[in-house]
């Protein structure tokens, strides 16, 4: 059974994002030990200094969490990351034999300290999505990957 954690900055605020994420999490229950960890999002203003400070604090929260999970495969969502087809993503997940932690950054993205780490970078698309939508898409794609691996009639 897969052990997957989605580590996210901030909560899903919109009810429609919450409902979609909960639906895919429910569907995954039989196949995956899924944990959703939401770290506090930092408030910020429009000035650059405030944004940098917020990203830094969020980055520190992520790194603090990861210290307890040194044996996990860490994957950050990054628009410049590796792209997969759904079938290749399924094979990729199947090749990992340890705890997988996907990290979804906040509204401002990742601090440079996170970007410097040797984490695998995954792109959901060359397009940029709001972090809440990216989290829903990630959860759906994890479900799709599991469905492919289990030969379920979800992916056509």
Secondary structure, DSSP 8 states (H G I E B T S, - for coil): -EEEEEEEES---SHHHHHHHHHHHHHHTTTEEEEEEEE------SSHHHHHHHHHHHHHHHHHHHHTTTTSEEEEEEEEEE---HHHHHHHHHH--S-EEEEE-BTTB--HHHHHS--EEE-S-SS---HHHHHHHHHHHHHHHHHHHTT-TT--
